[in-house]
Amino acid sequence: MDTPEEAPLATADAPQPQHGYTADKEAYLRRLRRIEGQVRGIARMVEEDKYCIDILTQVSAVTKALHAVSLGLVEEHIGHCVIGAASEPDPGLRAEAIDIKVKEAADAIGRLLR
C-alpha cells in the first residue's frame, strides 16, 4: 500500500484519488475560509492595539474551529481510509494496510493533543 509520499502522481488520464473528506470538501473549504478571516481579524486587532483578553478570546475561537476541522478529518480518515484498508482483498496485505492507516490516525491524533 502506498504511503502519501510514495503514491504515484496523478496524470491527466488517471482519476484523482478519492479521500474521505472529498464529499464534504466544499464545507471544509468554507470553514477554513471563515477561520482564515478570523485569523486576519486577530492580526487586525493586534495592529489596532485591542485589549489582550479580547484577542485571546478570538484566538480561542480559532483554535476551537481548527480542532473541529481536525476532528472531522480524523473521522473521515477512519471512516474512509481505515475501512478501505479493511476491504483489501488480499488477507496478507489487509493487516498491513489496516496497521498503516490506524497508525496514521493515531499519529495525527497525537499531534492534535500536543
MARBA-3410 file (N, C-alpha, C, O; in Angstrom, 1 decimal):
114
0.9,-1.2,0.0,0.0,0.0,0.0,0.9,1.2,0.0,1.8,1.3,0.8 ~ 0.6,2.2,-0.9,1.4,3.4,-1.0,1.2,4.3,0.2,0.0,4.5,0.6 ~ 2.2,4.9,0.7,2.1,6.0,1.7,1.9,7.3,0.9,2.2,7.3,-0.3 ~ 1.5,8.4,1.5,1.3,9.6,0.8,2.5,10.0,0.0,2.4,10.6,-1.1 ~ 3.7,9.8,0.6,4.9,10.2,0.0,5.3,9.3,-1.2,5.9,9.8,-2.2
4.8,8.1,-1.2,5.1,7.1,-2.3,4.1,7.0,-3.3,4.3,6.3,-4.3 ~ 2.9,7.6,-3.1,1.8,7.5,-4.1,2.2,8.1,-5.4,2.9,9.1,-5.5 ~ 1.8,7.4,-6.5,2.2,7.9,-7.8,1.5,9.2,-8.1,0.4,9.4,-7.6 ~ 2.1,10.0,-8.9,1.5,11.3,-9.3,0.3,11.0,-10.2,0.4,10.1,-11.1 ~ -0.7,11.7,-10.1,-1.9,11.6,-11.0,-1.6,12.2,-12.3,-0.9,13.3,-12.4
-2.0,11.6,-13.4,-1.8,12.1,-14.7,-3.1,12.7,-15.2,-4.2,12.5,-14.5 ~ -3.1,13.3,-16.3,-4.4,13.9,-16.8,-5.4,12.8,-17.1,-6.6,13.0,-17.0 ~ -4.9,11.6,-17.5,-5.8,10.5,-17.8,-6.3,9.7,-16.6,-7.4,9.2,-16.6 ~ -5.5,9.8,-15.5,-5.9,9.0,-14.3,-6.8,9.8,-13.4,-6.7,11.0,-13.3 ~ -7.8,9.1,-12.8,-8.7,9.8,-11.9,-8.0,10.3,-10.7,-7.1,9.7,-10.2
-8.5,11.4,-10.1,-7.9,11.9,-8.9,-8.3,11.0,-7.8,-9.4,10.4,-7.8 ~ -7.4,10.7,-6.8,-7.8,9.8,-5.7,-8.9,10.4,-4.9,-9.0,11.6,-4.7 ~ -9.8,9.6,-4.4,-10.9,10.0,-3.5,-10.4,9.9,-2.1,-9.9,8.9,-1.7 ~ -10.6,10.9,-1.3,-10.2,11.0,0.1,-11.5,10.9,0.9,-12.6,11.2,0.3 ~ -11.4,10.6,2.1,-12.6,10.5,2.9,-13.4,11.8,3.0,-14.6,11.8,3.1
-12.7,12.9,2.9,-13.3,14.2,3.0,-13.9,14.8,1.7,-14.5,15.8,1.7 ~ -13.6,14.0,0.6,-14.0,14.6,-0.7,-15.5,15.0,-0.8,-15.8,16.0,-1.4 ~ -16.4,14.2,-0.3,-17.8,14.5,-0.4,-18.1,15.8,0.4,-19.0,16.5,0.0 ~ -17.3,16.2,1.4,-17.6,17.4,2.2,-16.5,18.5,1.9,-16.4,19.4,2.7 ~ -15.8,18.3,0.8,-14.7,19.2,0.5,-15.1,20.7,0.6,-14.5,21.5,1.2
-16.3,21.0,0.0,-16.7,22.4,-0.1,-17.0,23.0,1.3,-16.7,24.1,1.6 ~ -17.6,22.1,2.1,-17.9,22.5,3.5,-16.6,22.8,4.3,-16.5,23.8,5.0 ~ -15.6,21.9,4.1,-14.3,22.1,4.8,-13.7,23.4,4.3,-13.2,24.2,5.1 ~ -13.8,23.7,3.0,-13.2,24.9,2.4,-13.9,26.1,3.0,-13.2,27.1,3.3 ~ -15.2,26.1,3.1,-15.9,27.2,3.7,-15.5,27.5,5.1,-15.3,28.6,5.5
-15.4,26.4,5.9,-15.0,26.5,7.3,-13.6,27.1,7.4,-13.3,28.0,8.2 ~ -12.7,26.6,6.5,-11.3,27.1,6.6,-11.2,28.5,6.1,-10.4,29.3,6.6 ~ -12.0,28.9,5.2,-12.0,30.4,4.7,-12.5,31.3,5.9,-12.0,32.4,6.1 ~ -13.5,30.8,6.6,-14.0,31.5,7.7,-12.9,31.6,8.8,-12.8,32.7,9.4 ~ -12.2,30.6,9.1,-11.1,30.6,10.0,-10.0,31.6,9.6,-9.5,32.3,10.4
-9.7,31.5,8.3,-8.7,32.4,7.7,-9.1,33.9,8.0,-8.3,34.7,8.4 ~ -10.4,34.2,7.8,-10.9,35.5,8.1,-10.8,35.9,9.6,-10.5,37.0,9.9 ~ -11.1,34.9,10.4,-10.9,35.2,11.9,-9.5,35.5,12.2,-9.2,36.4,13.0 ~ -8.5,34.7,11.6,-7.1,35.0,11.9,-6.7,36.4,11.4,-6.0,37.1,12.1 ~ -7.2,36.8,10.2,-6.9,38.1,9.7,-7.5,39.2,10.7,-6.9,40.2,11.0
-8.7,38.9,11.3,-9.3,39.8,12.2,-8.4,39.9,13.5,-8.3,40.9,14.1 ~ -7.8,38.8,13.9,-6.9,38.8,15.1,-5.7,39.6,14.8,-5.3,40.4,15.7 ~ -5.1,39.5,13.6,-4.0,40.3,13.3,-4.4,41.8,13.3,-3.6,42.6,13.7 ~ -5.5,42.1,12.8,-6.0,43.5,12.8,-6.2,44.0,14.2,-5.9,45.1,14.5 ~ -6.7,43.1,15.1,-6.8,43.5,16.5,-5.5,43.9,17.1,-5.4,44.8,17.9
-4.5,43.1,16.8,-3.1,43.3,17.3,-2.6,44.7,16.8,-2.1,45.5,17.5 ~ -2.8,44.9,15.5,-2.3,46.1,14.8,-3.0,47.3,15.5,-2.4,48.4,15.6 ~ -4.3,47.2,15.9,-5.0,48.3,16.5,-4.9,48.3,18.0,-5.6,49.1,18.6 ~ -4.0,47.6,18.5,-3.7,47.5,20.0,-5.0,47.3,20.8,-5.3,48.0,21.8 ~ -5.8,46.3,20.4,-7.0,46.0,21.1,-6.6,45.3,22.5,-5.5,44.9,22.6
-7.6,45.2,23.3,-7.4,44.6,24.7,-6.9,43.2,24.5,-7.5,42.4,23.8 ~ -5.9,42.8,25.3,-5.3,41.4,25.2,-6.3,40.3,25.4,-6.3,39.3,24.7 ~ -7.2,40.5,26.4,-8.2,39.4,26.6,-9.2,39.3,25.5,-9.6,38.1,25.2 ~ -9.5,40.3,24.8,-10.4,40.2,23.6,-9.6,39.5,22.5,-10.3,38.7,21.8 ~ -8.3,39.7,22.3,-7.5,39.0,21.3,-7.5,37.5,21.7,-7.7,36.6,20.9
-7.2,37.2,23.0,-7.2,35.8,23.4,-8.5,35.1,23.2,-8.5,33.9,22.9 ~ -9.6,35.8,23.4,-10.9,35.2,23.2,-11.0,34.8,21.7,-11.6,33.7,21.4 ~ -10.6,35.6,20.8,-10.6,35.3,19.4,-9.7,34.2,19.0,-10.0,33.3,18.2 ~ -8.5,34.2,19.6,-7.6,33.1,19.4,-8.2,31.7,19.8,-8.0,30.7,19.2 ~ -8.9,31.7,21.0,-9.5,30.5,21.5,-10.6,30.1,20.5,-10.7,28.9,20.2
-11.3,31.0,19.9,-12.4,30.6,18.9,-11.8,30.0,17.7,-12.3,29.0,17.2 ~ -10.7,30.6,17.2,-10.0,30.0,16.1,-9.4,28.6,16.4,-9.5,27.7,15.6 ~ -8.9,28.5,17.6,-8.3,27.2,18.0,-9.4,26.1,18.0,-9.2,25.0,17.5 ~ -10.6,26.5,18.6,-11.7,25.5,18.6,-12.2,25.2,17.2,-12.5,24.0,16.9 ~ -12.2,26.2,16.4,-12.7,25.9,15.0,-11.7,25.0,14.2,-12.1,24.1,13.5
-10.4,25.2,14.4,-9.4,24.3,13.8,-9.5,22.9,14.4,-9.4,21.9,13.6 ~ -9.7,22.8,15.7,-9.9,21.5,16.3,-11.1,20.8,15.7,-11.1,19.6,15.4 ~ -12.2,21.5,15.4,-13.4,20.9,14.8,-13.1,20.4,13.4,-13.5,19.3,13.1 ~ -12.4,21.1,12.6,-12.0,20.7,11.3,-11.1,19.5,11.4,-11.3,18.5,10.7 ~ -10.1,19.5,12.3,-9.2,18.4,12.5,-9.9,17.1,12.9,-9.7,16.0,12.4
-10.9,17.2,13.9,-11.6,16.0,14.3,-12.5,15.5,13.2,-12.6,14.3,13.0 ~ -13.0,16.4,12.4,-13.8,15.9,11.2,-12.9,15.2,10.2,-13.3,14.1,9.7 ~ -11.7,15.6,10.0,-10.8,15.0,9.1,-10.4,13.6,9.6,-10.2,12.7,8.9 ~ -10.1,13.6,10.9,-9.8,12.3,11.6,-10.9,11.3,11.4,-10.7,10.1,11.0 ~ -12.1,11.7,11.6,-13.3,10.9,11.5,-13.4,10.4,10.0,-13.7,9.2,9.8
-13.2,11.3,9.1,-13.3,10.9,7.7,-12.2,9.9,7.3,-12.4,9.0,6.6 ~ -11.0,10.1,7.9,-9.9,9.2,7.7,-10.2,7.8,8.2,-10.0,6.8,7.5 ~ -10.8,7.7,9.4,-11.1,6.4,9.9,-12.3,5.8,9.1,-12.2,4.6,8.8 ~ -13.3,6.6,8.8,-14.4,6.0,8.1,-14.1,5.7,6.7,-14.8,4.8,6.1 ~ -13.2,6.3,6.0,-12.9,6.0,4.6,-11.6,5.2,4.5,-11.6,4.2,3.9
-10.5,5.8,5.0,-9.2,5.2,4.7,-9.0,3.9,5.5,-8.5,2.9,4.9 ~ -9.3,3.9,6.8,-9.1,2.7,7.6,-10.1,1.6,7.1,-9.7,0.4,6.9 ~ -11.4,2.0,6.9,-12.3,1.0,6.4,-12.0,0.5,5.0,-12.1,-0.7,4.7 ~ -11.4,1.4,4.2,-11.0,1.0,2.9,-9.8,0.0,3.0,-9.8,-1.0,2.2 ~ -8.9,0.2,3.9,-7.8,-0.8,4.1,-8.4,-2.1,4.5,-7.8,-3.2,4.2
-9.4,-2.1,5.4,-10.0,-3.4,5.8,-10.7,-4.1,4.7,-11.0,-5.3,4.8 ~ -11.0,-3.4,3.6,-11.6,-4.0,2.4,-10.6,-4.6,1.4,-11.0,-5.2,0.4 ~ -9.3,-4.5,1.8,-8.2,-5.1,0.9,-8.5,-6.5,0.7,-8.6,-7.3,1.7 ~ -8.6,-7.0,-0.6,-9.0,-8.4,-0.8,-7.9,-9.4,-0.4,-8.2,-10.5,0.0 ~ -6.6,-9.0,-0.5,-5.5,-9.9,-0.1,-5.3,-9.9,1.4,-4.9,-8.9,1.9
-5.6,-11.0,2.1,-5.5,-11.0,3.5,-4.1,-10.7,4.0,-4.0,-10.0,5.1 ~ -3.1,-11.0,3.3,-1.7,-10.7,3.7,-1.5,-9.2,3.7,-0.8,-8.6,4.6 ~ -2.0,-8.5,2.7,-1.9,-7.0,2.6,-2.9,-6.3,3.5,-2.6,-5.2,3.9 ~ -4.0,-6.9,3.8,-5.1,-6.3,4.5,-4.6,-5.9,5.9,-4.7,-4.7,6.3 ~ -3.9,-6.8,6.6,-3.5,-6.5,8.0,-2.5,-5.4,8.0,-2.5,-4.5,8.8
-1.5,-5.4,7.0,-0.5,-4.3,6.9,-1.2,-3.0,6.6,-0.8,-2.0,7.2 ~ -2.1,-3.0,5.7,-2.8,-1.8,5.3,-3.6,-1.2,6.4,-3.6,0.0,6.6 ~ -4.3,-2.0,7.2,-5.0,-1.5,8.3,-4.0,-0.9,9.4,-4.3,0.2,9.9 ~ -3.0,-1.6,9.6,-2.0,-1.1,10.6,-1.4,0.2,10.2,-1.3,1.1,11.0 ~ -1.1,0.4,8.9,-0.6,1.7,8.4,-1.6,2.8,8.6,-1.3,3.9,9.2
-2.9,2.5,8.2,-3.9,3.6,8.3,-4.3,3.9,9.8,-4.5,5.1,10.1 ~ -4.3,2.9,10.6,-4.6,3.2,12.0,-3.4,3.9,12.7,-3.7,4.9,13.5 ~ -2.2,3.6,12.3,-1.0,4.3,12.8,-1.1,5.8,12.4,-0.8,6.7,13.2 ~ -1.4,6.0,11.1,-1.6,7.4,10.6,-2.6,8.2,11.5,-2.3,9.3,11.8 ~ -3.7,7.5,11.7,-4.8,8.2,12.5,-4.3,8.5,14.0,-4.4,9.6,14.5
-3.6,7.5,14.6,-3.1,7.6,15.9,-2.0,8.7,16.0,-2.0,9.5,16.9 ~ -1.2,8.8,15.0,-0.1,9.8,15.0,-0.8,11.2,14.8,-0.4,12.2,15.5 ~ -1.8,11.3,13.9,-2.5,12.6,13.7,-3.2,13.0,15.0,-3.1,14.2,15.4 ~ -3.8,12.1,15.7,-4.5,12.4,17.0,-3.4,12.9,18.0,-3.7,13.8,18.8 ~ -2.3,12.2,18.0,-1.2,12.6,19.0,-0.7,14.0,18.7,-0.5,14.7,19.6
-0.6,14.4,17.4,-0.2,15.7,17.1,-1.2,16.7,17.5,-0.9,17.8,18.0 ~ -2.5,16.4,17.4,-3.6,17.3,17.8,-3.6,17.5,19.3,-3.9,18.6,19.8 ~ -3.1,16.5,20.1,-3.2,16.6,21.5,-2.0,17.3,22.1,-2.0,17.6,23.3 ~ -1.0,17.5,21.3,0.3,18.2,21.9,0.0,19.6,22.1,0.9,20.4,22.6
END
